[in-house]
Amino acid sequence: GIAGGMTFAEDALRRMAQALGLAAKRVLALPDELAAQPPDSAVRLAFRPARAAVPASGAPALIQGSVQAVPCVAGQPIYTLMAQVANRGAETRGIRVVLSGPAVEEGLLAPEAIRFIRIGKTPDGMPGQEVLDSPVEAAAGGLAATLPAAVLP
């Protein structure tokens, strides 16, 4: 148990043990005491040491994240469409976004710009985000935007 006499928490822990129907000696036991003499009902878990992260290799591998439903009215502009992706491959710099399909072909989807937002940590380790914009231009098969400074870790 906790050595050196009563501490401010021992009394409260004894009352809690009694209210929960637990043995006070188990509630007041230190971790090394419990490890030396575990109760019969104890389950022992053994964990493997954590492996160092293995850097991804090969080509970048983008996977789609959640899809955003966009409420809209026919004939009214949609100001923001979001597509979330994550990279499960090697880090890459520079991306090209290509939009194609019937909505683009029929002129129903005519974006002015593509905004790339990477959420992560700033160089000083604080949470932050990087925001890059690129105009959209006509490309073979649809519309495209190029973001050469975008980094996908």
Secondary structure by P-SEA (a helix, b strand, c coil): ccccccccaaaaaaaaaaaaccccccccccaaaaaacccccbbbbbbccccccccccccbbbbbcbbbbbbbcccccccbbbbbbbbccccccbbbbbbbccccccccccccbbbbbbbcccccccccbbbbbbbbbbccccccccccccccc
